[in-house]
Amino acid sequence: MSTLTIKPEDEKRVKALGFLSNKGTDNFSGRIITENGVINAAQLKCIGEAAEKFGNGKVCFTTRLTIEVQGIPYDKIEDFRTYIAKEGLATGGTGSKVRPVVSCKGTTCQYGLIDTFALSKEIHERFYNGYHDVKLPHKFKIAVGGCPNNCVKPDLNDLGIIGQMIPNFDEDSCNGCRKCSVEAACPMSAAKVIDGVLNIDPEICNHCGRCIGKCNFDAIEDGTQGYKIYIGGRWGKKVAMGKALNKVFTSKEEALDTIEKAILLYREKGKTGERFAQMVERMGFDNIAEELLSGDILSRKQEILDAKLHLTGGATC
């Protein structure tokens, strides 16, 4: 016989705060949000203390870089939130809204092409915090990857952004070496010497930046930093592979604006309960891409936000 005493409406209320029921018990796991997967030593110590004071002493890490303290009784939830707040920590990450951002360690990784921690924090502040009260048709997940190695699987998120380094090739400096060091360094086999001059196939090059500085005659000394955006990915019971917009953004602000356009378009055109990938499939990738690259969505931002849409939301987890 069940001994559970928490009312369904109370369970629903605290779930919205980031507390998920521990199966078969009256206890909860408190989901602590990280802005970009990074916490400092004082925060780590605070989480450990909170786990001992209010939970069962155990902490687990979710696949989306949030931290869950297990075994928190219902009547200790507010005390737990107050305790972790002293180190700038908060719970959340549920509901039909922009979810916590997932970032790879591109900032410190040898292959990282962009500062993923800084970018993820900016996305967190602008869209997770800034859109916190905006109901969407379903959850909306964002991932930030530092390079085309795709460790964080950006193309399996509603929206993924990947760091790029577009090689700046100075053809006049190329000597067309028979044994080309750039060709040897290219993991995609996009760089080849043809008719005595280096050629980089734009259809094959993934802008990984491995060729930068490899030419003995300084033909590729630097590159242009950029951002590639994938839309319409989904991981779960039904998998969908995201597709890249046909543009590498060389402006961070333009890339961030494109993320905002995607969120607004999803709110405006998505059906309640429909994931972003389903909307992309229903409306057509090319139509969505056109809206994101040339549409006037941002000019209608307030109108879209004020609309009485998705009052219940579609996310169940």
C-alpha positions as CSV (number, residue, x, y, z in Angstrom):
1,M,0.0,0.0,0.0
2,S,1.3,3.4,-0.9
3,T,2.3,5.7,2.0
4,L,2.9,8.8,-0.2
5,T,1.3,11.9,1.3
6,I,2.3,14.7,-1.0
7,K,-0.7,16.0,-3.0
8,P,-0.5,16.1,-6.8
9,E,-0.9,19.8,-6.9
10,D,1.9,20.3,-4.4
11,E,4.2,18.0,-6.4
12,K,3.4,20.0,-9.5
13,R,4.1,23.3,-7.8
14,V,7.6,22.3,-6.6
15,K,8.4,20.6,-9.9
16,A,8.1,24.1,-11.5
17,L,10.7,25.2,-9.0
18,G,13.1,22.4,-10.1
19,F,12.2,19.7,-7.5
20,L,11.5,16.3,-8.9
21,S,9.8,13.5,-7.0
22,N,12.0,10.6,-5.9
23,K,10.1,7.5,-7.1
24,G,8.1,5.8,-4.4
25,T,8.9,8.4,-1.7
26,D,7.8,11.8,-0.4
27,N,11.3,13.1,-1.1
28,F,12.6,15.2,-4.0
29,S,15.7,15.9,-5.9
30,G,16.5,19.6,-6.1
31,R,17.9,20.5,-9.6
32,I,20.5,23.2,-9.3
33,I,21.2,25.1,-12.5
34,T,24.7,25.9,-13.7
35,E,25.0,28.7,-16.2
36,N,27.5,26.8,-18.4
37,G,28.5,23.7,-16.6
38,V,30.9,25.5,-14.4
39,I,30.7,26.1,-10.6
40,N,33.4,27.4,-8.3
41,A,34.9,25.8,-5.2
42,A,32.6,27.7,-2.7
43,Q,29.5,26.7,-4.7
44,L,30.7,23.1,-4.7
45,K,31.2,23.1,-1.0
46,C,27.8,24.7,-0.5
47,I,26.1,22.0,-2.5
48,G,27.8,19.3,-0.5
49,E,26.7,20.9,2.8
50,A,23.2,21.3,1.5
51,A,23.1,17.6,0.5
52,E,24.0,16.7,4.1
53,K,21.8,19.2,5.8
54,F,18.6,18.8,3.7
55,G,19.0,15.7,1.6
56,N,20.4,12.2,1.9
57,G,24.0,13.3,1.3
58,K,24.0,12.2,-2.3
59,V,24.5,14.4,-5.4
60,C,24.1,13.4,-9.0
61,F,24.8,15.1,-12.3
62,T,22.3,15.2,-15.1
63,T,23.1,14.8,-18.8
64,R,22.4,18.5,-19.3
65,L,25.0,19.7,-16.8
66,T,22.6,20.4,-13.9
67,I,23.2,19.1,-10.4
68,E,20.6,17.2,-8.4
69,V,20.7,16.9,-4.6
70,Q,18.6,13.8,-3.7
71,G,16.3,12.9,-0.9
72,I,15.0,16.4,0.1
73,P,11.8,16.2,2.2
74,Y,8.9,18.4,0.9
75,D,9.0,20.6,4.0
76,K,12.7,21.3,3.6
77,I,12.5,22.6,0.0
78,E,12.4,26.3,0.9
79,D,15.2,25.9,3.4
80,F,17.3,24.2,0.8
81,R,16.7,27.0,-1.7
82,T,17.6,29.7,0.8
83,Y,20.8,27.8,1.8
84,I,22.2,27.5,-1.8
85,A,21.1,31.0,-2.7
86,K,23.9,32.4,-0.5
87,E,26.4,31.2,-3.1
88,G,24.4,32.5,-6.0
89,L,22.8,29.1,-6.8
90,A,19.2,28.4,-7.8
91,T,17.0,25.5,-8.8
92,G,14.8,25.2,-11.9
93,G,15.2,23.7,-15.4
94,T,11.7,22.3,-15.9
95,G,8.6,23.2,-17.9
96,S,7.6,24.3,-21.4
97,K,10.3,27.0,-21.7
98,V,13.9,27.5,-22.6
99,R,15.9,24.9,-20.7
100,P,19.4,25.3,-19.1
101,V,22.1,25.6,-21.7
102,V,24.6,22.7,-22.2
103,S,28.2,23.7,-23.1
104,C,31.2,21.7,-23.9
105,K,34.6,22.7,-22.4
106,G,35.7,24.5,-25.5
107,T,37.1,27.4,-23.5
108,T,39.9,25.2,-22.2
109,C,39.9,22.4,-24.8
110,Q,42.8,22.3,-27.3
111,Y,40.3,22.1,-30.1
112,G,38.0,24.9,-28.9
113,L,37.5,27.7,-31.4
114,I,35.3,29.9,-29.2
115,D,34.9,30.7,-25.6
116,T,32.0,28.3,-24.9
117,F,31.7,29.1,-21.2
118,A,31.3,32.8,-21.8
119,L,28.9,32.3,-24.7
120,S,26.8,29.8,-22.8
121,K,26.6,32.2,-19.8
122,E,25.5,35.0,-22.2
123,I,22.8,32.6,-23.7
124,H,21.8,31.6,-20.1
125,E,21.3,35.2,-19.0
126,R,19.6,36.3,-22.2
127,F,17.3,33.4,-22.9
128,Y,17.1,31.1,-19.8
129,N,16.7,34.0,-17.4
130,G,15.3,36.6,-19.8
131,Y,12.7,34.2,-21.1
132,H,12.0,32.4,-17.9
133,D,8.3,33.4,-17.7
134,V,7.7,32.8,-21.4
135,K,5.6,29.7,-22.1
136,L,6.5,27.8,-25.2
137,P,4.8,24.9,-26.9
138,H,7.2,22.5,-25.3
139,K,10.7,22.6,-23.8
140,F,13.4,24.2,-25.9
141,K,17.0,22.9,-25.5
142,I,20.2,24.8,-26.5
143,A,23.7,23.3,-26.8
144,V,27.0,25.1,-27.4
145,G,29.9,23.3,-28.9
146,G,33.4,24.7,-29.3
147,C,34.3,23.0,-32.5
148,P,33.1,20.5,-35.2
149,N,34.0,17.5,-33.0
150,N,30.4,18.0,-31.8
151,C,31.1,16.5,-28.3
152,V,28.0,18.2,-26.9
153,K,25.8,16.9,-29.8
154,P,24.5,20.3,-30.9
155,D,22.6,18.8,-33.8
156,L,20.5,16.7,-31.4
157,N,19.1,19.8,-29.6
158,D,16.3,22.1,-30.6
159,L,19.1,24.6,-31.4
160,G,22.8,24.0,-31.4
161,I,25.6,26.4,-32.0
162,I,29.1,25.3,-33.0
163,G,32.3,27.3,-33.0
164,Q,34.0,27.7,-36.4
165,M,37.4,29.0,-37.7
166,I,37.2,29.9,-41.4
167,P,40.8,29.8,-42.8
168,N,42.1,33.0,-44.4
169,F,44.0,31.6,-47.4
170,D,46.6,33.9,-49.1
171,E,47.0,32.3,-52.5
172,D,49.9,34.6,-53.4
173,S,52.0,33.0,-50.6
174,C,51.2,29.5,-51.7
175,N,54.2,27.7,-53.3
176,G,52.1,24.6,-54.4
177,C,54.4,22.3,-52.5
178,R,54.4,18.7,-53.7
179,K,54.2,17.6,-50.0
180,C,51.8,20.2,-48.6
181,S,51.8,20.6,-44.8
182,V,48.3,22.1,-44.9
183,E,46.9,19.1,-46.9
184,A,48.6,16.7,-44.5
185,A,47.0,18.5,-41.5
186,C,43.4,18.7,-42.8
187,P,41.3,15.9,-41.1
188,M,38.5,16.4,-43.6
189,S,40.7,16.0,-46.8
190,A,39.2,19.3,-47.9
191,A,42.6,20.9,-48.7
192,K,44.5,19.6,-51.8
193,V,47.1,21.0,-54.1
194,I,45.6,21.2,-57.5
195,D,47.6,22.5,-60.6
196,G,50.3,23.9,-58.3
197,V,48.1,25.8,-55.9
198,L,46.3,24.8,-52.7
199,N,42.6,24.5,-53.0
200,I,40.2,24.2,-50.0
201,D,36.8,22.7,-51.0
202,P,34.1,24.8,-49.2
203,E,31.7,21.8,-49.5
204,I,34.0,19.6,-47.5
205,C,35.7,22.1,-45.1
206,N,34.1,22.0,-41.7
207,H,36.1,25.1,-40.4
208,C,37.9,23.1,-37.7
209,G,40.9,25.4,-37.9
210,R,43.4,22.6,-37.9
211,C,45.1,24.1,-41.0
212,I,45.8,27.5,-39.3
213,G,49.5,28.1,-39.1
214,K,50.5,24.9,-40.7
215,C,51.8,26.3,-44.0
216,N,55.6,26.7,-44.1
217,F,55.2,29.8,-46.3
218,D,52.5,31.5,-44.2
219,A,49.7,31.0,-46.7
220,I,47.2,30.4,-43.9
221,E,48.4,32.3,-40.9
222,D,45.0,33.1,-39.3
223,G,41.3,32.6,-39.7
224,T,37.9,34.2,-39.1
225,Q,36.0,33.1,-36.0
226,G,32.4,32.1,-36.6
227,Y,29.3,30.3,-35.4
228,K,27.3,27.6,-37.1
229,I,23.7,27.1,-36.1
230,Y,21.7,23.9,-36.3
231,I,18.0,23.8,-35.8
232,G,15.4,21.1,-35.3
233,G,17.3,18.4,-33.6
234,R,15.7,16.2,-30.9
235,W,16.9,13.3,-28.7
236,G,14.5,11.1,-26.9
237,K,11.8,8.6,-27.8
238,K,11.7,10.1,-31.3
239,V,15.1,11.2,-32.7
240,A,15.5,14.0,-35.2
241,M,18.8,15.2,-36.7
242,G,19.1,19.0,-36.8
243,K,20.2,20.7,-40.0
244,A,22.6,23.6,-40.3
245,L,21.5,27.0,-41.5
246,N,23.2,27.9,-44.8
247,K,25.4,30.5,-43.2
248,V,28.4,30.8,-40.9
249,F,27.8,33.8,-38.6
250,T,30.9,35.8,-38.1
251,S,29.1,38.2,-35.7
252,K,28.3,36.9,-32.2
253,E,25.4,39.3,-31.9
254,E,23.8,38.1,-35.1
255,A,24.1,34.5,-33.9
256,L,22.4,35.4,-30.6
257,D,19.7,37.3,-32.5
258,T,19.1,34.2,-34.6
259,I,18.6,32.2,-31.4
260,E,16.1,34.7,-30.2
261,K,14.3,34.6,-33.6
262,A,14.0,30.8,-33.3
263,I,12.5,31.0,-29.8
264,L,10.0,33.7,-30.9
265,L,9.1,31.8,-34.1
266,Y,8.5,28.7,-32.0
267,R,6.2,30.5,-29.6
268,E,4.3,32.1,-32.5
269,K,4.0,29.2,-35.0
270,G,4.4,26.1,-32.8
271,K,1.4,24.1,-31.6
272,T,1.0,23.4,-27.9
273,G,2.7,20.1,-27.2
274,E,4.7,20.2,-30.4
275,R,8.5,20.0,-30.2
276,F,10.5,22.4,-32.3
277,A,11.7,19.6,-34.5
278,Q,8.1,18.8,-35.3
279,M,7.4,22.4,-36.2
280,V,10.4,22.4,-38.5
281,E,9.2,19.3,-40.2
282,R,5.6,20.5,-40.5
283,M,6.5,24.0,-41.8
284,G,9.6,22.9,-43.8
285,F,13.2,23.6,-43.0
286,D,13.7,26.0,-45.9
287,N,10.8,28.1,-44.7
288,I,12.0,28.2,-41.1
289,A,15.5,29.1,-42.3
290,E,14.2,31.9,-44.4
291,E,12.4,33.3,-41.4
292,L,15.5,33.1,-39.2
293,L,17.9,34.6,-41.8
294,S,15.8,37.3,-43.3
295,G,12.5,37.6,-41.4
296,D,11.2,40.5,-39.3
297,I,10.5,38.4,-36.2
298,L,12.4,40.6,-33.8
299,S,10.3,43.7,-34.9
300,R,7.3,41.7,-33.6
301,K,8.9,40.5,-30.4
302,Q,6.6,42.2,-27.9
303,E,3.5,41.3,-29.9
304,I,4.6,37.6,-29.8
305,L,5.5,37.7,-26.1
306,D,2.2,39.3,-25.2
307,A,0.0,36.8,-27.1
308,K,-2.1,34.4,-25.0
309,L,-0.4,31.2,-26.2
310,H,0.5,27.9,-24.7
311,L,-1.1,28.7,-21.4
312,T,-0.6,25.1,-20.2
313,G,2.5,24.1,-22.1
314,G,3.3,20.7,-23.4
315,A,6.3,19.5,-21.5
316,T,5.7,16.6,-19.0
317,C,9.4,16.3,-18.0
